[in-house]
Amino acid sequence: MKRLTVILSALFLGTALFAQEGLYVEDLFEGRVISPKIMKQTVISGSRLEAYKLDTYKSLSFQVGEGAFHQVEILLIKDSSAATDKQMEYIEDHLTYAVICLPKTYTGLNRFLCFQAKEDKDVWDVTVVYLRGTASVEDLDSMFNKRNK
Amino acid sequence: MNKNYYKRLSQKYFDATLSQRQERRLMRFLSGTEDPDFDEVKAVVGFFAAGRSANGLAVRRMDFRPWVYASAVAASLALVVGISLIVGNARRVSYSESLASMESTLTSIFSSGADVESELSTLLTQNK
């Protein structure tokens, strides 16, 4: 019984640590906003991300209509209210780009939410990324911004 | 089926001219009859059955040789190692694809936002 309790606690703790730590976009990653059937999700964690100074990478990409897109926008905007730093871009009142630096985790890791959306004939092509690690936004920019090279 | 029929089958049994079907039929009959006229054939059938059983046991014993165990263990290990290599390789390929996809996504995001520094610099230059 004692062993079972330890195992269950470890599982619960692992799940809690892996989740987006109280973000509104968690609903999106959990498939509660848009059907998981139409979303492509990539999750990478652990030592393979060491080179990027990250420990968790989660991305979602999907195509949705205006209504569903608006729901996603709202989640991002709500999460941005807690940001320590952010860059958000709008086209005709629609959020089309965001890099949101979230408050650090209790273990001192940096967290980021990235968002990119493009509209074509009333269909929104959306990408949402959650990053966690020791990398700063400057590190990410120097690693992935082609304009710097 | 009367007694004469089984007597004939018994005779054919001794002549070794029974078909498999006839032999099965005779065995079924012998297992249920107490007729002393069939004691002789029952004894012969029992003797051969015991012989078959003993030989079967001997053959099975031969299967338990150490090299059989060793071969079985080696084959199992080879199977496990083979499967691990295949799965490991598939996972490596999948991980590389995921990392490539991650790099592509993050490059797209971090390269497409407005270059705030450059925009501010342009504005400040224009105001001078």
Interface residues (C-beta under 8 A of the other chain):
Chain A: T42 I44 R48 Y57 S59 S61 Q87 E89 Y97 V99 C114 Q116 T127 V129 L131 L140 D141 M143 F144 N145 K146 R147
Chain B: Y95 S98 L99 S101 M102 E103 T105 L106 T107 S108 I109 F110 S111 S112 G113 A114 D115 V116
